[in-house]
Amino acid sequence: MTELTSAAPADFEDYWAGVLAELEKLPIAPELTEIPLRSTDFGTVYGLRLTSTGPYRLFAYYCVPHGAGPFPVIYSLPRYGSVNNPPSYEQRQRYICVQLFHRGQRLADQPFAATYPGLLTTGIADPATYVYRYIVADCCRVVDFLQTRPEVDQKRIALVGDDLALLTAALRPTVNALYCIPAMFHATQQLAPRTKAYPLEEINEYVRAYPAQAEQIWRTLAYFDLRHFAPKIQADSLVVTGNERDFFSPATLQPLLDALGGPVTSYVSAHSSYKDGVHQEAWLRERYGYAEPLLPPHWRA
């Protein structure tokens, strides 16, 4: 699909080097507080506070199984919405599980509370003020924290999520597995005008409301285009696509798959939390050498 090709901004590398340099100047300053209500007989759940650019204090669930370790990690990147769920009961039995709440989301909404819809266009007229510049830094900060922890198996860190998972894997290439469901930042200038579905419709609405800023908006989004990050990724990657009738069809996402630097496979979503969940569990289990599935009772055959 050659119509989806576009060049990265000339200062793309400098832009992201600047983001990471800002992050590097700040101490991680982790604070771990056990949450007894969520802890179990097989593991401990902590509330984790970290410092990201701004400076801004973030929140995450950090779940550690009992035992000697080190343990593989499933790091779940935040979804597009105000609330994120705690890591699953089943995954916590085997993996260190992390669920980040980036700035603006519930439990990390002081002093900034995000609006939905609306977050996707906050500060979008300028790459220096776009909120996702800071949110991507938030996501990278968790990897920085994981790299300091003796209970973490540094060779087995998996990122699971939407576009933020891919962006983080590119900027923190020490992670070794990526399970990504693109939703926002793949060829956005070309694709957003073709849909009325959220969250991309937020961008369309902003362009209609501020047509004089359209060129600036597309310039900002070019810094976040997944295709420009894909060659940097060396992790074993799986990209979830829609079917041929869906907006993010296999053909639409093929340029992204072709650009990924490491081993990559694709999976066509069944649009079933059960079927897609079983597939994700099996893919992660295979990456990390486990034979026995860990599934909720109602998912077991």
C-alpha positions in Angstrom: 0.0 0.0 0.0 2.4 2.7 -1.3 -0.1 5.4 -0.6 0.6 5.0 3.1 4.3 5.7 2.8 5.7 8.9 4.2 9.1 10.2 5.4 10.0 10.8 9.0 10.6 14.5 10.0 14.2 15.6 9.4 14.8 16.1 13.2 13.0 12.9 14.2 16.0 11.4 16.0 16.8 14.7 17.7 13.3 15.1 18.9 13.2 11.7 20.6 16.8 12.0 21.9 15.6 15.2 23.6 12.6 13.4 25.2 14.9 10.7 26.6 17.5 13.2 27.7 14.9 15.0 29.8 13.9 11.7 31.4 17.5 10.7 32.1 18.0 13.9 34.1 15.3 12.9 36.6 15.7 10.2 39.3 13.2 7.4 39.0 12.4 7.9 42.8 10.3 4.7 43.1 8.0 4.2 46.1 6.5 0.8 46.6 3.5 0.3 48.9 1.9 -3.1 49.4 -1.8 -3.3 48.7 -3.0 -6.1 51.0 -6.5 -6.2 49.5 -5.0 -7.2 46.1 -2.2 -9.4 47.4 -2.7 -13.2 47.4 -1.2 -16.3 48.8 1.0 -16.6 45.7 2.2 -13.0 45.3 2.3 -9.5 46.5 0.7 -6.5 44.8 2.2 -3.1 45.3 1.2 0.4 44.4 4.2 1.9 42.6 5.0 5.6 42.2 7.6 6.8 39.8 8.8 10.2 38.5 8.6 11.0 34.8 9.3 14.2 32.9 7.7 17.4 34.1 8.5 16.2 36.8 5.3 14.2 37.2 4.5 11.3 39.6 3.0 8.2 37.9 1.1 5.2 39.4 1.4 1.6 38.5 0.4 -1.8 39.9 3.5 -3.9 40.4 2.8 -7.5 41.2 5.5 -10.0 42.2 5.1 -13.7 42.7 6.4 -15.3 45.8 9.6 -17.3 45.2 13.3 -16.8 44.5 13.0 -15.4 41.0 14.1 -13.8 38.8 10.7 -13.8 37.0 9.7 -12.8 33.5 7.7 -9.6 33.2 4.4 -8.8 31.4 4.3 -5.0 31.3 0.8 -3.8 30.2 0.8 -0.4 28.6 -2.1 1.9 29.4 -5.2 1.7 27.2 -6.9 4.8 25.7 -9.3 5.6 28.6 -9.4 7.0 32.0 -9.2 3.7 34.0 -6.9 0.7 33.7 -7.6 -2.6 35.3 -5.2 -4.4 37.7 -3.2 -7.3 36.1 -5.0 -10.5 35.8 -5.1 -13.0 38.6 -3.8 -15.8 36.4 -0.8 -13.9 35.0 0.2 -12.8 38.5 0.8 -16.5 39.4 3.7 -16.8 37.0 5.0 -13.4 35.9 5.9 -10.1 37.4 3.0 -8.0 36.1 3.0 -4.2 35.7 0.1 -2.0 34.7 1.0 1.6 34.2 -1.4 4.6 34.7 0.2 7.4 32.7 -0.3 11.0 33.5 -3.9 12.1 33.4 -5.4 8.7 34.0 -7.2 7.8 37.2 -4.7 7.3 40.1 -2.2 9.5 38.2 -4.6 12.5 37.6 -3.0 15.1 39.9 -2.3 17.8 38.8 -3.5 16.9 35.3 -6.7 15.0 34.7 -7.2 13.8 31.1 -10.5 14.0 29.2 -11.8 11.3 27.0 -12.4 12.1 24.2 -9.9 14.9 24.1 -6.5 13.6 25.3 -5.4 12.5 21.8 -5.4 16.2 20.7 -4.1 17.9 23.8 -1.3 20.2 22.8 -1.2 18.7 19.3 -0.5 21.9 17.4 3.2 21.8 18.5 5.4 18.7 18.8 7.0 20.3 21.9 3.7 20.5 23.7 1.9 17.4 22.5 0.8 15.4 25.5 1.9 12.1 24.0 5.5 13.4 24.1 5.2 13.1 27.8 3.1 10.0 27.9 5.7 8.1 25.9 8.3 9.2 28.4 6.0 7.9 31.2 5.9 4.5 29.5 9.7 4.4 29.1 10.1 5.2 32.8 8.6 1.9 33.8 11.3 0.0 31.8 13.9 2.1 33.6 12.5 1.0 36.9 12.4 -2.7 35.8 16.1 -2.6 34.9 17.0 -1.8 38.5 15.1 -4.7 40.0 16.9 -7.9 41.1 13.6 -9.9 40.9 13.2 -9.1 37.2 14.6 -11.5 34.6 16.1 -8.8 32.3 16.1 -11.1 29.3 12.4 -11.8 29.5 10.4 -8.5 29.5 7.3 -8.4 27.4 5.3 -5.3 26.4 1.6 -5.7 25.8 -0.7 -3.0 24.5 -1.6 -0.6 21.7 0.7 1.9 20.0 2.3 2.9 23.3 3.8 -0.6 23.5 5.5 -0.3 20.1 6.8 3.2 20.8 8.2 2.0 24.2 9.8 -1.1 22.7 11.6 1.1 20.1 12.9 3.6 22.7 13.8 1.0 25.3 15.1 -1.9 23.1 16.2 -4.0 26.0 12.7 -5.5 26.1 12.5 -8.8 24.2 8.8 -9.4 23.3 6.1 -7.1 22.0 2.4 -7.9 21.6 0.9 -4.8 19.9 -2.6 -3.8 18.8 -2.2 -0.6 16.7 -5.0 1.9 17.1 -3.9 5.5 16.7 -0.4 6.3 15.3 -0.1 4.2 12.1 -0.1 6.5 9.1 -2.5 8.8 10.9 -2.6 11.6 8.3 -3.6 9.2 5.6 -5.9 7.0 7.6 -7.7 9.2 10.1 -9.8 11.0 7.4 -11.1 7.6 6.3 -12.9 6.9 9.5 -15.5 8.4 11.9 -14.6 6.0 14.7 -12.9 7.1 17.9 -10.2 7.8 18.9 -9.1 8.8 15.4 -12.3 10.9 15.0 -10.9 13.2 17.7 -8.2 14.2 15.3 -10.7 14.7 12.5 -12.8 16.9 14.7 -9.8 19.0 15.7 -8.8 19.5 12.1 -12.4 20.6 11.3 -12.5 23.0 14.2 -9.0 24.5 13.5 -8.4 24.0 9.8 -5.6 26.6 9.8 -3.7 24.3 12.1 -4.0 21.2 10.0 -0.4 21.3 8.7 0.9 21.7 12.2 -1.2 18.8 13.4 0.0 16.4 10.8 3.6 17.5 11.4 3.2 16.7 15.1 1.7 13.3 14.4 4.6 12.4 12.0 6.9 12.2 15.1 4.7 9.4 16.4 4.1 7.4 13.3 4.7 3.8 14.2 6.5 3.1 10.8 9.3 5.4 11.8 9.9 3.4 15.0 9.5 0.0 13.6 13.1 -0.5 12.3 14.4 0.1 15.8 12.6 -2.8 17.3 14.6 -6.0 17.8 12.1 -7.7 20.0 10.2 -10.8 19.0 6.9 -9.1 17.9 3.3 -10.0 17.2 1.0 -7.4 15.6 -2.7 -7.9 16.0 -4.7 -6.8 12.9 -8.4 -6.7 12.1 -9.9 -8.8 9.4 -10.3 -7.7 5.8 -13.5 -5.8 6.6 -12.0 -3.9 9.6 -10.4 -0.5 9.5 -6.9 -1.8 10.5 -7.1 -4.7 8.1 -4.1 -7.0 7.4 -3.4 -5.0 4.2 -3.5 -1.7 6.0 -1.0 -2.8 8.6 1.3 -4.7 6.2 3.7 -1.7 5.8 4.2 -1.7 9.5 4.8 -5.4 9.6 7.3 -5.1 6.8 9.2 -2.3 8.6 9.7 -4.1 12.0 13.3 -4.8 12.6 13.0 -8.0 14.6 11.2 -11.3 14.1 7.5 -10.6 13.5 4.2 -12.4 13.1 0.6 -11.2 12.8 -2.6 -12.4 14.2 -6.1 -11.5 12.9 -8.3 -10.6 15.9 -11.3 -12.9 16.4 -13.1 -9.9 18.2 -13.6 -12.2 21.1 -11.9 -11.5 24.5 -11.8 -15.3 25.0 -10.3 -16.3 21.7 -7.9 -13.3 21.6 -7.0 -13.8 25.3 -6.2 -17.5 24.8 -4.0 -16.6 21.8 -2.1 -13.9 23.7 -1.5 -16.3 26.7 -0.2 -19.0 24.4 2.1 -16.6 22.5 3.6 -15.3 25.8 3.9 -18.8 27.2 5.8 -20.0 24.1 8.2 -17.0 24.3 9.1 -17.9 27.9 9.2 -21.7 27.8 6.1 -22.6 29.9 4.2 -25.7 28.9 1.2 -25.4 31.2 -1.5 -22.7 30.3 -2.6 -20.2 32.8 -6.2 -19.4 31.9 -9.3 -18.3 33.8 -11.5 -21.2 34.7 -14.3 -20.3 32.2 -11.7 -20.2 29.4 -10.4 -23.7 30.0 -11.6 -26.4 27.5 
